[in-house]
Amino acid sequence: MTKLIDAHCHLQDERILPRLPDVIERAREAGVERMICCGTREKDWDAVLRLKEQYPGIIFPAFGLHPWYVKDRSSGWLNTLRGFLEAVPSAVGEIGLDHALENFNEAEQTEIFGTQLELAREHGRPVVIHCRRAWEALAGILERTGPLKHGGIIHSYSGPAELIPGLMKFGLSFSFSGSVTRAGNRRARKALGAVPPDRLLAETDSPDILPEGMDGVNEPANLVRVVKEIAALRGFSEEEAARVTSENARKIFFTAE
């Protein structure tokens, strides 16, 4: 099978980091060639950078302020983030909107997200977007800010299929995780069927979102299970699903290397 690319994971997470060499070895044995490792807050950006340096050519870094952590940011967070982006080829992520949080501040989320979209434009970087119960707000922000010249993904896409054409016009692609292996997840499965092949990616979101029927902590080796499900649901061969999702990831993330 074509070598796979995990379009979204968090290898710096404390559930994975202590046993990372074994996790990387299992991923490589499973055919996962590269992994997009996404930072979520200031205190883990250093760890993501170290992992990239420890595993060159395997781990590709992304640095961003996730909506869960906007309240924890320092006064200098933006300059710090800019420094990480300038240090190495990277993406801007994980960033986005989450209106499912209790007592969230919509204006604050919108401002931080928009600032990071602008940073991605300034540095010519793709973005990795988190969106939960905020699809109308996401579309509104993108309408105001315009297309993403260097593209990006909405990770673990959970929105309606009907939104996909509108989001595509901004340069976005769509990544699917282990959630699509769950038979009851009709919305994600319907959305998967609506994504054109050239906008389709696969991810694990390790250490979370285990594929159905699996136990323990999720890791990139389990991407094989996600790709097999994508193949079955789309009527692709497993080889075609592997090729399509990996080629799309390469085009988005690795052009700056």
Salt bridges, closest charged atoms under 4 A:
ASP13 OD1 - ARG15 NE 2.91
GLU33 OE1 - ARG250 NH2 2.87
GLU86 OE2 - HIS123 NE2 3.38
GLU94 OE1 - HIS8 NE2 3.16
GLU94 OE1 - HIS10 NE2 3.22
GLU94 OE2 - HIS66 NE2 3.22
GLU94 OE2 - HIS130 ND1 3.17
GLU94 OE2 - HIS155 NE2 2.90
ASP98 OD2 - HIS130 NE2 2.79
ASP98 OD2 - ARG132 NE 2.84
GLU108 OE2 - ARG73 NH1 2.95
GLU122 OE1 - ARG82 NH2 3.86
GLU143 OE2 - LYS169 NZ 3.00
GLU162 OE2 - LYS190 NZ 3.18
GLU203 OE2 - HIS155 ND1 2.93
ASP205 OD1 - HIS8 NE2 3.42
ASP205 OD1 - HIS10 NE2 3.36
ASP208 OD1 - ARG15 NH1 2.95
GLU219 OE1 - ARG19 NH1 3.29
GLU219 OE2 - ARG26 NE 2.63
GLU229 OE2 - ARG189 NH2 2.91
GLU229 OE1 - ARG225 NH1 2.77
GLU240 OE2 - ARG243 NH2 2.67
GLU247 OE1 - ARG243 NH1 3.02
GLU257 OE1 - ARG34 NH1 2.84
